[in-house]
Amino acid sequence: MISAVLPTYNRAPLSFVKGEGSWLTAEDGSRYLDLGAGIAVNALGHAHPALVETLTRQAQQLWHVSNIYRIPEQEHLAQMLVDRTFADTVFFTNSGTEAAELAIKMARKHHYAAGNPDRVQIIAFEGAFHGRSTGAIAAAGSEKMVKGFGPLMPGFTHIAWADHDAIRAAITEKTCAVMIEPIQGEGGIRQVPDQCLKGLRDLCDSTGTLLIFDEVQCGMGRTGKLFAHEWAGVSPDIMMVAKGIGGGFPLGAVLATEQAASGMVAGTHGSTYGGNPLGCAVGATVTEIVSDPAFLDAVSQKSALFRQGLEGLVASHPTVFEAVRGQGLILGLKCRALNTDVVKAGYAQHVLTVAAADNVLRLLPALNIPDADIAEAVKRLDGAATALEQAA
Ligand SMILES: *Cc1c(COP(=O)(O)O)cnc(C)c1O
């Protein structure tokens, strides 16, 4: 008999009743060190005092009003994001996949409004993940996600990951945009080299193609800059944000330049919940904290510390781990053992990690994880690797 909850997830036999910082407490009272942070969502860890304060204050004030009205909390967060990024304008969603939907619509409408209605084709990459809406699965195009859900939304071209020559060859007079994650998350913490992002920007500029960055997973301070693309010194025309921006409250956003957003006039898009006072109040507190340069520097320092420990694990467990990947606190351990076995061995050591494609173990801790918890994480991962070696 089917479970009351639609059985679309392979769930671990764990459930939690409380979270504090980088720790989760299970039903039996035991504590787990959380290196997944709800897949990069709990950017400030669990129950961060400033977020609890903002959420409860706003909950007593006003939760929700329609976008029929002006929403000061939304205007405030939009202005914060505009002040801190390439963007001139922001639309708020409840999730990353909704941000993907709008990014696709916005890019097509831009060319339509400019008198080029045939420029609809969007180039995306093998291994990409942009969410689970019908548009987002068509964009990513992976067999696993699209099988049985056809007919898919047309207008996507899929090419090998970050293959510059293939991108150049794929751009035609029908091309609308290129959509890419500066660091693939689900795809296995695959980082597009800075030179590639620069080359992509030049290619888009010379062909009038819009550049869309999906920073749903790698953005909001995760790499040690507010957004990952800042490391390469290039900016997109449109950017998708979600996950960390709400710190656990469902919130997403599309950031865009005035030019890219040129077609999005009144009536062209909307959302019932997107940008409501509760979500935007929390988002503003997260943004305030993670955009502080001292906070971002601390992320880079924590990253160096964590990486050092992880390199040590690769050296001491060569049959389990192969290499360290990623930047800031979006890190991956490429495995020689099966990554899902490592995740399970981690459960036994009370450390939570997340599997990704390409046999990678994903490490996405809270951005403010204490150094002592990083040391503890390395110790527990060492224990997990040792257990796997002994079982082999
Ligand atoms: C998680 C993710 C999404 C989808 O976000 P949802 O909030 O799950 O819809 C899109 N793109 C990337 C890169 C992601 O990691």
The ligand as a MOL file (V3000), in Angstrom:
LIG
                    3D

  0  0  0     0  0            999 V3000
M  V30 BEGIN CTAB
M  V30 COUNTS 15 15 0 0 0
M  V30 BEGIN ATOM
M  V30 1 C 18.2670 22.9290 -5.4250 0
M  V30 2 C 18.5670 23.5540 -6.7220 0
M  V30 3 C 17.5470 24.0350 -7.5760 0
M  V30 4 C 16.0840 23.8200 -7.2720 0
M  V30 5 O 15.6840 24.4600 -6.1090 0
M  V30 6 P 14.3150 23.9940 -5.3770 0
M  V30 7 O 14.1620 25.0200 -4.2880 0
M  V30 8 O 14.5170 22.6060 -4.9010 0
M  V30 9 O 13.2440 24.1030 -6.3870 0
M  V30 10 C 17.9150 24.6750 -8.7330 0
M  V30 11 N 19.1990 24.8230 -9.0650 0
M  V30 12 C 20.2020 24.3930 -8.2850 0
M  V30 13 C 21.6150 24.6250 -8.6960 0
M  V30 14 C 19.9230 23.7300 -7.0920 0
M  V30 15 O 20.9140 23.2640 -6.3360 0
M  V30 END ATOM
M  V30 BEGIN BOND
M  V30 1 1 1 2
M  V30 2 1 2 3
M  V30 3 2 2 14
M  V30 4 1 3 4
M  V30 5 2 3 10
M  V30 6 1 4 5
M  V30 7 1 5 6
M  V30 8 2 6 7
M  V30 9 1 6 8
M  V30 10 1 6 9
M  V30 11 1 10 11
M  V30 12 2 11 12
M  V30 13 1 12 13
M  V30 14 1 12 14
M  V30 15 1 14 15
M  V30 END BOND
M  V30 END CTAB
M  END
